[in-house]
């Protein structure tokens, strides 16, 4: 069955770094664009970063541009998010999402999320 399992979250100090991973199984990972979203308490889920299926193009939210980097490994069926220069406002649950565009529409899969807390 389809699974997206995030890991790598935790507690970091302001200015620190974390690396999130999302391991995929149960579908043809290399066909899917992958994204990271986050949801802070009391706020809506927001898009953080996107990477195309072959990894050739990326896009970031303005709030993380220059600090976060999305990457993927289509051999390991994994997508990553490197978080640098962390700020308290980066505190959220981070989710990975797989999306495939088809003639019938879109097919999305979500992971369960990993908590990132930035605090001194």
N, C-alpha and C positions, 0 to 999 in steps of 0.2 A: 504494500500500500504506500501511498505518497507520504513522505515524511520530510519535514524541514526542522532541523534541530539546531537551535542557537546555543552558543557557549561563549565564555570569555568575559562576561559581565562581572561586575563587582564594585568595590569601593576604590575610588581614586581621589587624590588630592587635586585641588585646582592647579592647573599647569601640567598635570600628569598625563599619562597615556594608557590606553587599553587597546586590545585587539579583539574584536568580535569575530566569531566564525559561525557559519551556517552550513551544516552538512545536509545534502539533499539525497533522497533515494526514492525509488518507485516511479520515476518519470525520466524522460530524456533531458537531462539537465542542460545540455549544450544548446538546446532549441529555445530555451527560455531566457528572457531578460530577467535580471534579478535586481531587487531593490532592498534598501533598508528604510524602515520607518521607525518613528519613535512616538511614544505617548507619555506625556508627563501627567501627574495627578491633576485632575480637574480640567484637562485640556484635550482637544481633539488629536487624533493620530495625524502625524505630519510626515511627509516624504523627506527623507534625509539625503539619499543618494541612489542613483540608478546606474546600472551597467548593462550594455547590450549583450546579446547572447554570445557573441564571439569575443567580447571584451574590448572592442575597438573604440567604443564611445562611452563616456561617463557624464553624469550631470549631478549637480549638488544644490542643496538649498543654500541660499545666501548666508544663512546663519552659521554654516559649517564650512563654507568654501575656504580653502587654504589650510584647514585644520584636520579635516577628515579625508580619508582616501578609501575608495571602494575598489576591490579587485576580485578576480575569480580564477579558479583553476578547474577547467573542464575535464581534466583527467581525474582529479580528486572529487569532482562533483561538489565543490564548495565555493562559497562566496565569503569575502572578508570585509571588515570595516576597521580600518586603523583610525583610532581616535587620539589626536594629539592636542596639546594646549587646552586641556579640558577646562570647562567653566561650570560653576554650579548649575547654570541653566541648561546644561546638557543632561542633567539628571532626568531619567525616563526609563521606561521599558522599551527596549529596542527589538524590533521584529524584522525578520527577512520575509520577502515575498517573491514568488516566482510567477511570471506572467508570460502567457503564450497568446499571440494574436492569431486567430483563425478566421476563416470566412464566416463561421457561425457566430463569432464574437470573441470574447476574451476568456481565458481559463486561468484562474488565479489559485495559488496555494500559499498558505501562511504558516509560519512557525508559531511556537507558543510564547516566544519572547525571552529576553534576558535582561535583568535589571542592571542599570548603570547608575551609580550614585557618586556624585562629585561633591566632596565636602572635606573641609579641614578638621 
